[in-house]
Amino acid sequence: MSSFLLNVYKKIVSGLIIIVCIFSLFLAAGFISSSNITFFKFKVNGNIGADLFLRIISYENPLIGHALSGVNPDFSIISTGFKLITNIEMNDLRSLVRSEIPGFMSFDSNFLIADEGVDFTDIPNESAPPMDVLLQERNMAANELKELNSGNGPTGAPPSEKSVFIYHTHSWESYLPLLGLDGAENENDAVDGKTNITIVGELLGKELERRGIGATVDKTNIGQELSKKGWLSPRSYDVSRTLVKSAMAANDHLDYFIDLHRDSFRKDSTTAVINNKPYAKLVFVIGEENKNFQRNVKFANELHQFLNKNYPGISKGVLPKKGIGVDGVYNQDLSGNSLVVEVGGVDNNMKELKNTVEALAEAISQIYWKAEKVNGQ
């Protein structure tokens, strides 16, 4: 065999060996990520969450460890090493394309604390329609209005001291059934300047007051405020920030700040049936770029754990957000007891929303009165 043909042969063999090695590497990675074997007393299941760094430092900082209670504390040595070498997460296909698709990073996050079966496909999705659509005002559908007004007995005298501030940064977010648009194909039709998420805020305020907790519900039409200033919807958190700061300046007893939103997912993803009652599912969103991140996570985790203990499956979990195209703060730097709460999705109706609001109010009241008891001592 001539030297030329020999060199060609060697190059072909070398190329085939490289291809086989790469293919074998991915096969091994797939096996490791889908297995449940143990290695050096660590569970190997490829489950490297977005909280890996927090897990590591939680060994030195008990507060973070407490905030992560209820989450599987095991993490994979092999998967972690593979991620560090290749920047690929074996249980997350997004890692193969996250740096290749423009704009993908703004939607790339993971639940820090998640209910069973919840993954990145359950991450809340929000989109704002054009301003003229945002500002339209419609009355609530008659059957939904009837449901809203049913079963509302006397609440008694509301507490004089207000401790909870409820507001709505995306006040235009609504629900298709409330607008008489059940089953509409376009989720962006679920917007309105009148019949919207602020109704859920009012319900939550009343349920808290039934439990002896004073609540202020701000119903500012954020769309109108944006229009006055000539701003677009990404500036909505700048508008709501002024509302929160004004409320704090007017009342130094405010301890809890709840920013209510709704998801754009459809009914099968945002609805749960618990003890034969329908509920709109919840997601707690925390801005990773705010100084109170650890305290906010602790607060959200307490709510998540209580809710899923008493209403299994009602809470999808706690979702941290940061990065390009994401606010990353959500005004949560103003208080350690501050949350964005996604209440259901575009297809949830009034009965589902009311049931969920009652459950959320119960969870908040448990935490509130526990803190009051501790402070009283």
Secondary structure, 3 states (H helix, E strand, C coil): CCHHHHHHHHHHHHHHHHHHHHHHHHHHHHHHHHCCCEECCEECCCCCCCCHHHHHHHCCCHHHHHHCCCCCCCCCHHHHHHHHHHCCCCCCHHHHCCCCCCCHHHHCCCCCEECCCCCHHHCCCCCCCCHHHHCCCCCCCHHHHHHHHCCCCCCCCCCCCEEEEEECCCCCECCCHHHCCCCCCCHHHCECCCCCCHHHHHHHHHHHHHCCCEEEECCCCHHHHHHHHCCCHHHHHHHHHHHHHHHHHHCCCCCEEEEEECCCCCHHHHEEEECCEEEECEEEEEECCCCCHHHHHHHHHHHHHHHHHHCCCCEEEEEEECCCCCCCCCCHHHCCCEEEEEECCCCCCHHHHHHHHHHHHHHHHHHHHHHHHHHHC
